[in-house]
C-alpha cells in the first residue's frame, strides 16, 4: 500500500469515527432531561456535517442519493 492510499484510508476511518461520535453525542443530548434540548437535525445532516459525502450517507442509510440530497436541502431552509 502506498503512502497516499494509507492517508486516504486513515482519513476515511477518521471521518467514520467522527460520525459515530456525533451520533452518540446527539443521542446523549436528546436523552438527558437536565440539558437543553438540541435543535432537531436529521441523521442525514448530522452525517454530512462530520464529513461523509452524500453517496456515503446514502449507502450507510440505505437510501438513494436523491433522497439524501432532498433531506439535506430541507435542512437548509
Secondary structure, 3 states (H helix, E strand, C coil): CCHHHHHHHHHHHHHHHHHHHHHHHHHHHHHCCCCCCCCCCCHHHHHHHCCCCHHHHHHHHCCCHHHHHHHHHHHHC
